């Protein structure tokens, strides 16, 4: 990873942190930010979030979407049909909101084990 981050990398980190904090406001669990800079061109960050059931997953996703300003609308959305895994793609930041069983099954943290992982919680 480069010693200094570009403006885009800093902005994507800020967006990742904003979405993680929005998820905390809805009592999401096990929130992690994966820093993918220098690892892949897919995105700069993944935000991985767990909700307690499909209604909670939807509430978290809706709160994140509603909390973004008009210039930060998702480029792509998936999962509102089943609500087991909602993906909000903001290009540089991809947010994954899972039900617990689905998150355990896909285990994205293991797939991206080279990423620097930051745990976000309200216990600070």
N, C-alpha and C positions, 0 to 999 in steps of 0.2 A: 504494500500500500504506500502511496506517495506520502512524504513527510507533511505536506500541507494539502488541504482539501480545496478543490475548486469551489466557486460560488454555487454551481449546480449541486455539488455534493453536500454542501452546507445546507442549501435550501431543501434538498430531499431529506436530510436528517431532521430538520425542523418540522417538515410535513409528517415524517414518521412519528416524531415525538408528539405532535399535536393529535394525530389519530389515536395513538396509544393512550394519551390522557383523556380523550373523548370516550374511549372504551372504558376507562376506569370510572368515569362519571356514571356509566350504566352498570357498574359492578361486574365488569368482565373479569375473568380469571386468567392466570398464567400468561401474561402479556410479555412478549419478547420482540425485540427489534434485532433483526439480522442485518449486519452491514456487509453487503455484497460487493462493495466497490473494490475493483481490482481482481475480483473472482469471476464475474460474469457481466455480460452486457444486457442481460434480461431486465435488471432493475438495480438501483443503488441500494435499496432496502426492502426487506420483507417485514411486515408487522404481523405477528401471529398471535391470535386471540382465541380464548375459549369462552363460549357461552353455555349456560345451563339449559339446554333445550332449544327447540326451533324458534319459539317466540322470543327468547332472550337473544339468540343470534340475530333475528330480524331487528329487534330494538337497538342492538349495538350498531348494526350496519346502517340503519336509518339515522341514528344519532350522529354517526361519523359523517354521513353524506350531508345531513342538514347543517352540520357545524362548519362545513367548508365554505369559503367565500365563492362568489360566482365564477371566479377565474380558476377555481380548483375543482372542477367537476370531473368525475371518473371518466376515463377514456373507454373503459369496458367494465361491465358488471356481469357476474355469473352467480348462479346458485339460489336466486330468489324463488325458484320453482320448488326446491326441496328443503331449503334452509338448514341443511346439514353442514354445508360449507359454502359460505358466501365469499366471493372474491371481488374486491374493489380495486381496479387497476388504474392508478394515477400516473402511469408510465414509469417514473423514477422510483415510485413507492407502490408496492403491491401489498394490499391488506387481505389477510386470510382470516376469516372468522368461522370457527369450527364449533360443532357440538363435540363434547369430550371424546366420545368413542371414535368419531371420524378423525379427529386430530391424532389420537393414539394410533389409528390404523395407518395414516399417511406419514406420520413422523417426519415432517419437513425439516425439523432441526437436525435430524440425523443425515438427511440428504445433503444439507448445506453445512456440514460439520466444520468446514474451513472458515466459515463466517465468524466474525466477532459478534457475540450475542450479548445483548443488554436486556436484563429483566426490568420490567416496569411494574411498580407496585405503589400503593398509597401508604406503605409502612415506613415512611422516612420522616 
